[in-house]
């Protein structure tokens, strides 16, 4: 194992911060699918891949893919995404790609009994086309032709954007990973507080939580704020407020459940009018789909009951019902053992956020290693990582590669 892991960890962090300069907006990090900033970012990453001895290509979906050849065609894929949300931090996504690159560099030309493919996914966040995971969907054969008609806020279709970038959308089926890809590993910042609360460096993701998103509309009667007595009001805001408290109460009382009302919009939306309508978002997540579905059903029933008692009506629209995705048990065990072998305790975790790994898991055995997020800060300019945690992740990744080499195969359940 290399004895300069701290130096390599610092290089990983420096590279992530360097890539932050490639942005569509001055003064913030914003890099969306197929933007000029993405092209510049990919050019920089490709230069590092080339220097590490990788064969590099940009596939038809815009993914940057570098292959480090082993003595067999069997392949372990390592990757994460290169795009960002607006006003992002420098590590969400990029850290996973830079850690994979550092692992290849640490091999220093040594051939393993399997190849490594490093993927810098072109799109995960869903910012430009309001449709996430374009990059990884292409790798599992789920970027269907109808998605090419999607248009961004400027009216540019996905097909046109790919063509303008110099890509051929007709070749998207060729992006699909072959049967030689035997496993997928994604490093990622946790984006939460669990590792920090346990004073642990690394965690292994056992599952990615399922998710429901819905819009709930409470409708009452708009009236004058000064002349309508309290007892005669049909206040949509008051009804929604009672329901929001019920959302919080249910989530607090259900282990592992998170439920959020993050967007409230009133109509007419004036300070001197009792609101006649309120639109509320609902986001519910849990690792067990049955628990999640029960929670959603309960919350919709509570909305109906509150509305009925207050002289309101309520309507709901389900916008997303994403099932939970389990990571491969054998891959997770292998990652956990690699961390324990370094004298550290890995935290067994469920990810509340979606990741490319959950898409890749549809086709290949997958696992994720989370790194501690100081302060739980993510999708924010103050997002950071600790150098020691990056060093630990590199050490765990190298130990995992050595284990696979010794076993001569990538185990999976």
Residue pairs with C-beta under 8 A, 6 or more apart in sequence:
1 395
1 398
1 399
1 402
2 8
2 106
2 398
5 391
5 394
5 395
6 387
6 391
8 102
8 105
8 106
8 391
8 394
9 102
9 387
9 388
9 390
9 391
9 394
10 387
11 102
12 95
12 98
12 99
12 101
12 102
12 390
12 394
13 385
13 387
13 390
15 48
15 94
15 98
15 101
16 90
16 91
16 94
16 95
16 98
17 90
18 44
19 41
19 44
19 45
19 82
19 90
19 94
20 29
20 90
20 94
22 31
22 37
22 38
22 40
22 41
22 44
23 29
23 30
23 31
23 37
24 30
24 31
24 32
24 35
24 36
24 37
25 86
25 87
28 86
28 87
28 88
28 381
29 84
29 87
29 88
29 89
29 90
29 381
30 37
30 84
30 85
30 86
30 87
30 88
31 37
31 38
31 41
31 82
31 83
31 84
31 88
32 38
32 83
32 84
32 123
32 125
32 127
32 128
33 62
33 83
33 122
33 123
33 127
33 128
33 129
33 134
33 161
34 62
34 122
34 123
34 128
34 161
34 162
34 164
34 165
35 128
38 62
38 82
38 83
38 122
39 165
41 82
42 58
42 64
42 82
42 120
45 64
45 82
45 97
45 101
45 120
46 56
46 58
46 64
46 66
48 101
49 56
49 64
49 66
49 101
49 118
50 56
52 66
52 68
52 101
52 104
52 105
53 68
53 104
53 109
54 66
54 67
54 68
54 104
54 118
55 66
55 67
55 69
56 64
56 65
56 66
56 67
57 64
57 65
58 64
58 65
58 167
59 65
59 138
59 174
59 175
60 138
60 162
60 167
60 168
60 169
60 170
60 171
60 172
60 174
60 175
61 122
61 134
61 135
61 137
61 138
61 139
61 143
61 162
61 167
61 172
61 175
62 122
62 123
62 134
62 135
62 162
62 165
62 167
63 119
63 120
63 121
63 122
63 135
63 138
63 139
63 175
64 82
64 119
64 120
64 122
65 117
65 118
65 119
65 120
66 101
66 104
66 117
66 118
67 75
67 115
67 116
67 117
67 118
68 104
68 107
68 115
68 116
68 117
68 118
69 111
69 115
70 111
70 112
70 113
70 114
70 115
70 116
71 111
71 112
71 113
71 114
72 113
72 114
72 115
73 115
73 180
74 113
74 114
74 115
74 180
74 182
74 409
74 410
75 114
75 115
75 116
75 117
75 180
75 181
75 182
76 114
76 115
76 116
76 117
76 181
76 182
76 183
76 184
76 185
76 401
76 404
76 410
77 116
77 117
77 118
77 119
77 177
77 181
77 183
77 184
77 185
77 360
77 364
78 96
78 99
78 100
78 103
78 116
78 117
78 118
78 119
78 184
78 185
78 186
78 187
78 397
79 96
79 97
79 100
79 117
79 118
79 119
79 120
79 121
79 184
79 186
79 356
80 93
80 94
80 95
80 96
80 97
80 100
80 119
80 120
80 121
80 124
80 186
80 187
80 188
80 355
80 356
81 93
81 96
81 97
81 120
81 121
81 122
81 123
81 124
81 125
81 135
81 356
82 93
82 94
82 97
82 120
82 121
82 122
83 93
83 121
83 122
83 123
83 124
83 125
83 127
84 92
84 93
84 125
84 127
85 92
85 125
85 127
85 379
86 127
87 379
87 380
87 381
88 379
88 380
88 381
88 383
89 377
89 378
89 379
89 380
89 381
89 382
89 383
89 384
90 383
91 189
91 383
91 384
91 385
92 188
92 189
92 191
92 378
92 379
92 383
93 121
93 124
93 125
93 188
95 187
95 188
95 189
95 371
95 385
95 390
96 186
96 187
96 188
97 118
97 119
97 120
99 187
99 390
99 393
99 394
99 397
100 116
100 118
100 185
100 187
100 397
101 118
102 394
103 116
103 394
103 397
103 398
103 401
104 116
104 118
106 394
106 398
107 401
112 401
112 404
112 405
113 405
113 408
114 182
114 404
114 405
114 410
115 180
116 401
117 181
119 135
119 139
121 135
121 136
121 356
122 134
122 135
123 129
123 132
123 133
123 134
123 135
124 132
124 133
124 134
124 135
124 136
124 355
124 356
125 132
126 132
126 133
128 152
128 153
128 161
129 150
129 151
129 152
129 158
130 150
131 147
131 150
132 354
133 354
133 356
133 359
134 143
134 147
134 158
135 356
136 356
136 359
136 360
137 143
137 359
138 172
138 175
138 176
139 175
139 176
139 177
139 359
139 360
139 363
140 176
140 177
140 359
140 360
140 362
140 363
141 173
141 176
141 363
142 359
142 362
143 172
143 175
147 158
148 157
148 158
148 159
148 162
148 169
149 157
149 158
149 159
150 157
150 158
151 157
151 158
152 158
152 161
156 164
158 169
159 169
162 168
162 169
163 169
177 363
177 364
181 363
181 364
182 364
182 365
182 409
182 410
182 412
183 328
183 331
183 364
183 365
183 366
183 367
183 410
183 412
184 357
184 360
184 361
184 364
184 365
184 366
184 367
185 331
185 335
185 366
185 367
185 368
185 369
185 397
185 400
186 355
186 356
186 357
186 360
186 366
186 367
186 368
186 369
187 368
187 369
187 371
187 393
187 397
188 355
188 368
188 369
188 370
188 371
189 370
189 371
189 372
189 373
189 378
189 383
189 385
190 203
190 349
190 370
190 371
190 372
190 373
190 376
190 378
191 353
191 373
191 376
191 378
191 379
192 352
192 373
192 376
192 378
193 373
193 375
193 376
194 203
194 347
194 349
195 201
195 202
195 203
195 347
195 349
195 370
195 371
195 372
195 373
196 372
196 373
196 374
196 375
196 376
198 347
200 344
200 345
200 346
200 347
200 372
201 344
201 371
201 372
201 386
201 388
201 389
201 392
201 393
202 339
202 344
202 346
202 347
202 369
202 370
202 371
202 372
202 389
202 392
202 393
202 396
203 346
203 347
203 348
203 349
203 369
203 370
204 332
204 335
204 336
204 339
204 346
204 347
204 348
204 349
204 367
204 368
204 369
204 370
205 327
205 332
205 349
205 350
205 351
205 357
205 367
205 368
205 369
205 370
206 287
206 326
206 327
206 329
206 332
206 348
206 349
206 350
207 287
207 324
207 325
207 326
207 327
207 350
207 351
208 287
208 324
208 325
208 327
208 350
208 351
208 353
208 354
208 355
208 357
208 358
208 368
209 258
209 285
209 286
209 287
209 292
209 324
209 350
209 351
209 352
210 285
210 286
210 287
210 288
210 289
210 292
210 321
210 322
210 323
210 324
210 325
211 283
211 284
211 285
211 292
211 320
211 321
211 322
211 354
212 282
212 283
212 284
212 285
212 292
212 293
212 296
212 318
212 320
212 321
212 322
213 281
213 282
213 283
213 318
213 319
213 320
214 281
214 282
214 284
214 296
214 300
214 316
214 317
214 318
214 319
214 320
215 279
215 280
215 281
215 282
215 316
215 317
215 319
216 240
216 243
216 279
216 280
216 281
216 282
216 300
216 303
216 314
216 315
216 316
217 277
217 278
217 279
217 280
217 314
217 315
217 316
218 236
218 237
218 239
218 240
218 243
218 277
218 278
218 280
218 303
218 307
218 312
218 313
218 314
219 236
219 276
219 277
219 312
219 313
219 314
219 315
220 233
220 234
220 235
220 236
220 239
220 274
220 275
220 276
220 277
220 310
220 311
220 312
221 233
221 234
221 274
221 276
221 311
222 267
222 268
222 273
222 274
222 275
222 276
222 277
223 233
223 234
223 273
223 274
223 276
224 272
224 273
224 274
225 271
225 272
225 273
225 274
226 272
228 274
233 274
234 274
234 276
234 310
234 311
234 312
235 274
235 275
235 310
236 266
236 275
236 276
236 277
236 278
236 312
237 266
237 274
237 275
237 278
238 310
239 278
239 306
239 307
239 310
239 312
239 314
240 264
240 278
240 280
242 306
242 310
243 280
243 299
243 302
243 303
243 306
244 261
244 264
244 280
246 299
246 302
246 306
247 259
247 260
247 261
247 282
247 299
248 259
250 257
250 259
250 295
250 298
250 299
250 302
251 257
251 258
251 259
251 295
254 286
254 291
254 295
256 286
256 287
256 288
256 291
256 350
257 284
257 285
257 286
257 291
257 292
257 295
258 283
258 284
258 285
258 286
258 352
259 282
259 283
259 284
259 285
259 295
259 299
260 281
260 282
260 283
260 284
261 280
261 281
261 282
261 283
262 281
262 283
263 279
263 280
263 281
264 278
264 279
264 280
264 281
265 278
265 279
265 280
266 275
266 277
266 278
267 275
267 276
267 277
267 278
267 279
268 275
268 276
269 275
282 296
282 299
284 292
284 295
284 296
284 299
285 292
285 352
286 292
286 295
286 324
287 324
287 350
288 324
289 323
289 324
292 324
300 316
303 314
303 316
304 314
306 312
306 314
307 313
307 314
322 354
325 358
325 361
325 362
326 361
327 357
327 361
327 366
327 367
327 368
328 361
328 365
328 366
328 367
328 412
328 413
329 413
330 365
330 411
330 412
330 413
331 365
331 366
331 367
331 410
331 411
331 412
332 367
334 367
334 400
334 403
334 404
334 411
335 346
335 367
335 369
335 396
335 400
336 346
336 348
337 403
338 396
338 397
338 399
338 400
338 403
339 345
339 346
339 369
339 392
339 396
339 399
340 346
341 399
342 392
342 395
342 396
342 399
344 392
344 396
347 370
349 370
351 368
351 370
355 368
357 366
357 367
357 368
358 366
360 366
365 410
365 412
365 413
369 393
369 396
369 397
371 385
371 389
371 390
371 392
371 393
372 385
372 386
372 389
373 383
373 384
373 385
374 384
374 385
374 386
375 382
375 384
377 383
377 384
404 410
